[in-house]
C-alpha cells in the first residue's frame, strides 16, 4: 500500500505538469481527490487495515492529500496569473476614439412636440391636424373674431387674399374637428402658425399645439387639472402653476397660465423679468358661440381649450435664449439636440 | 394704459403697496407692470438753462449749446434739434445717465466734445413725442434732477387692457376693478356745473345724418377767458399718463378721456362757419368721395364715403372718432369752444383709422365701443373742469341727439349650473357679493317679489320697455319683463308665450308658471285657431298677478273694460274658472336656482351667463378652484396615420446621421427662378414680411439648398432633412390651396459606408437613406432614370412605389448649385408623403424563415465598366428556389482590372426551405451563374 501511495504521488506530479488550463486542473483534482478519486479510495480502505498499519499508512495518505491539495492550489494560482499576463499582452488604448457611427439629430421643436403629444395621449387625447393656409372664417370669425374687431390687432396676419390667411393660431382646428367629430372629444392639434411679426422675440412662423376637450360634463377644474398634469410631466412636479384671468375671444372664462421660474426658483431673475413666474400658455372654457359654430349644442355640452407655444416651451426646456435660432438651421445649433 | 397711482386713489381708497396692488390687479385679469426704475427718469437727467447757441464748426445741421447747470458750472453740448432758444430750460442727460440699456457717455461729435445730451420727451420715456428737445417750465430750478420735478415713474402702473375691456381704458374703470379686488367702494365724482344764462342752442344746432354710425352726439358750448397752460397738477397727471400737455382746452379733453374713457373733442367756435344769426351747425355725415381734410397733425387726408366726418355748414372739421381738423383747432386765442362727446360706430372708426394709418388714443377707445350713457357724464365733467381752470362759462343746455335705445342687459345666473361649470360650489352669498362689487345689480331671483313690485301700475296696450320702461304694462309685456330679469326670452305676445312654454297640470302649479285664457281680441295661430289673448303670472299661495284691461262678465259671457286697469293680484281661480281657460305653462324647472343680474352700463362686454361666470371666477380666484381630471365617457382614440409614418421616417434618418431642419414655409421669387419651378403653382402672400418670404413653397428643395449654403463654411459634410407641407395654388384666389406633406433631404460631402464609390458618393448616400426608409415603411422603392429638370440628368432617379411616382433623388445640377453659391456637389431627395400613405403597408408582418443552415458564397467578376448593376443582377439570377438572396458586395475600379473594366463582387446566399443543401447542388447553380455572366456580359471570374 505504501508503494501504491508513492506511485500516486508520482502519477499526480506528472498529471499536474500536463494540466495547462483550469478545466484540466479540475479533472486532475477529481482524478485524485474526487468522490471516487484514487487517493480517496485509498483513504477509505485505511479503516480496514490492521491497527499497526493503520497509523503509518494513514499518515502517509493524509500527508499526500495535503500535498496534492497544496500543489493544486498553487497551480491554480499560477494558471490564473498566466492568463492575466497573456491578456495583458493584448492591452489596447481605451482612450482612443470609438468607432464612428453616424449620429443624427431631431429638431428641438420635433422633440418638444413628441414629448407633449405623449403626455396628452396618456390623458386620452387624440391627435388631429388642419390646413395652414386657412379661411378667414375658420381662423377668425368662427372663433369669435369678427371682421374689424380690435381683438384681431393681437394677431398680425399674413394674407393670401381677403378671405384666405396663413393661420395665426392652431385654434381653427378646434372648429374643423368639432364639425367632423361628435363629443366626447379630446384632441390636440400640433402645427405651424404664422404672424406678420419679425424681431428679436418674434418670427413670422412658429408652432403651436392646440387642445380641445368637449363633453357633457367638462369643468373649469378639469382644465386646471389637465394643464397641471401636463406642466408637471413636462417641466417636473416641483413646478407651481398660476392661472391668471385673461381675454381670448373664443374662450369664456379665459386664462393665461404661468409656471414658477425654474431658473431662479421664483426668487426673480432676468428670464422671469423678476416676477418669479413665466407665462407658458393660454386656455379657457370654450365660448358657447364657438361650440355652436362647430355644430355642437352649447346647452348640452361644455368644453375647454388651450394653446401652447412650442418654441417658448423648447426655449425654457433647453435654455435657448434666441428664438431666431430655431429657423436659421445652423448645424452648430441643430447638432446640440 | 398708464395708471398713476395717486390719481387712482382719488376714486378708491385702498391701503395696498404698489406691489400688492399690481399683483391683485394681475390676478384679477388686468395684467400690468410697475414702471420700474429703468423706465423712470434717471437722476442724472437734470434741468439745464440754455445760455447761448453757436454753430458747429464742422457740421451744418449741428449746433453747440452752452448751458448752465448750476450757479458756477457751464457745459457745452452738441445738439441737432431746431426747436431750442437761449433762455429756455431743457433736460440734460449727464454722462452715466441710463435710458434702458443705453448709457450716456462723454463723446466727441464731429470734432467737438459733448459731455452729455439734451433730451426729447421720447428719449425720456415721457411720451412718444420725438421731435425736438423737451422744453421745461421757465421756473424749473436749474441743476435739479428732472425726476424730482416730474414725479414720473415709480408710482405708475403700465396695464395691458384686453380688447374686451374698453371700460378699463380709464382711471375710473381701473378704479372699479381695484374696488372689486379690495372690497372698497368706489367714490362718486362730485362736481356741479353752473350754467350761464346764454343758451347753447342759440349758438349751435346738431344734425346727425348717420344715426347708425353715430348713435349719440352730445355737445356743450363753453366760453373761456384764455387758453394758456393748464394747472401743474393736471399737466403732471397727463405726463405721468404719457400724454403731452398742450393747452387748457386740449388738456381738459385729454384729462377727461383718461379719467372716464370718453374721447372728447373741442372745436374753436370762432373758426366754424356761422349763418346770418351767428349760429353754427354741426353735421355728422359721411365724407364725400375724395373730400380732403387737413387733420391736427398737419397732414392732408383724402376721405371716401365710407368715412364718417363732423362738418360745419361749409366743410369737414373732424374725422369722426379719429382726429380733429386743423381748420377748427383751438389755439391760444380761443375764447369759445364746442365740446363734443359722442358715440361712433366702432367698426367704422376702426376702418377709417386703419385706412388713414392714424391710430389715436381716441380711435383706440371708440374701436372698443363707447357706452352711450357715458357721453353726457363726460361732457359735463369736461365743461365743469374748463369752467374751473379756465375761468369758463358753461352755456345752459346740453345738445343731445340720441338715436339709440338705452337699455339694461339682464342675465340669469344659475347657481347649480355654475357649480357644474366650475367644478366646485361657490356660495350664493359670495356670488352676489362679487357681482355687486363689480357694479352689477345682483339678487336671488324671487318671482313673487318681482311681480309684486309692479302692482298698481297702469295697463297700457302695446307697452314695451322701450316705450314705457317699467311704468306701464300690458299682460304679455308684464310676464315677458319679469322673465327677462333672468335673461329668459319667453316671447312677446301671450300666444308666443303659450307656445313656448312646457305644459303644466293645474294641480302641479309652481310660482313662475303662466296661466292663459282666450280673452278679448286674442292672437291666433294654426295650432290655436281660437287664439290666446291673456296671460297671468302665478306667484304661489293661490294668487296670480296680471296686467289687465278687460274683465270677463259671467252674465253676458263677454269681456268688459275694467274700471281700474292695472297690474293687480287676484285668486288663481279667476283664471281657472274662466270658460276660456287654456292651461298653464312653465319655462324653467327651478327658478330658485337663479340670481337675477343687471349689467352696469359700462360693461358692454357682458352679455352671456358665461360672461358672469368669468366675472365671478376671476374675483373668487382662479387659483382657489381645485384641480380635477375630466370624467365621463372616454373618447375613442383616433390617430393620424401620417404622424406614425413621419415618426418612423424621422427615426430612420436620425439613425443614419441626418439632422432635422425647420425652414420657413415661404421663400422668395429668386429661389423659384434659380430652380426650374413654376411661380403659377405658388400661393402668394399679399403682405409678406420681406421679398424673400413672399411665396409659399411648392417644394422643400429650395430651403434645403439655402441651408446647405449657410452651413457649408462650417462643416465638411452635411446631411439634413425636413418634413413639412407644401402648398399648391388651385388658381382661384378665394379657395384654399392643396397642402401636401413632403419629406426632403440633402447631402453635401461625406463618405458612403459600404461600397467605396469613387464617383457620385452623395447620390449613393441619399439612395442608401431612401432604401433604409423603404425598409422601415415596408415597401420596395424602385429607382428609374431621373426626369427632374433641376437634377443632374445622369446622376438622378425618379422614385416609384408599385409603379407610382413618389419623388426624386439626385445630384443638383452644377449651374443651379452655382446660383445658390454652393461650393461642392450636393445630392437631394424629395418625396410626397401623401402618396406613400395611400399605398404603403400599414403594419409589420412576420414572414417565416427557414431553420436549415444557409451558405454564403462570393463570386468576383471582371465586367465592362458600363454594365449596370441592374443588368448584372438580372443575369446573375439563376431563378432557383435554393437561392435566398443575391447582392452586390463590392464594386472596384482598379487599374489592374484593365481599361474600361470593373470588378464586381457578388454574394449569393443559398438555403433550402426543407433541408440542408448539399455542396453539389450549390456547385451546379454557381456554374450556371458563371456561364451566364460570361455569355451574356462577357464577364470573367476573377481569381
Interface residues (C-beta under 8 A of the other chain):
Chain A: X102 X103 X104 X105 X106 X107 X109 X110 X114 X123 X124 X126 X127 X128 X129 X131 X132 X133 X134 X135 X147 X148 X149 X150 X151 X153 X154 X158 X159 X160 X161 X162 X163 X164 X166 X181 X183 X184 X185 X186 X187 X192 X194 X196 X197 X198 X204 X205 X213 X215 X216 X217 X218 X219 X220 X221 X222 X224 X225 X226 X228 X229 X242 X243 X244 X245 X246 X247 X249 X252 X253 X254 X255 X256 X273 X285 X287 X288 X302 X326 X327 X328 X329 X330 X331 X332 X334 X335
Chain B: X26 X27 X28 X29 X31 X33 X162 X163 X164 X165 X346 X347 X350 X351 X367 X368 X420 X421 X422 X423 X424 X608 X610 X611 X613 X614 X617 X618 X622 X623 X625 X626 X627 X628 X629 X630 X631 X632 X633 X634 X635 X637 X638 X639 X640 X642 X643 X647 X650 X653 X654 X655 X656 X657 X658 X659 X660 X661 X662 X663 X664 X665 X666 X683 X684 X685 X686 X687 X688 X689 X690 X693 X696 X707 X710 X711 X714 X715 X718 X719 X720 X724 X725 X727 X733 X734 X735 X736 X737 X739
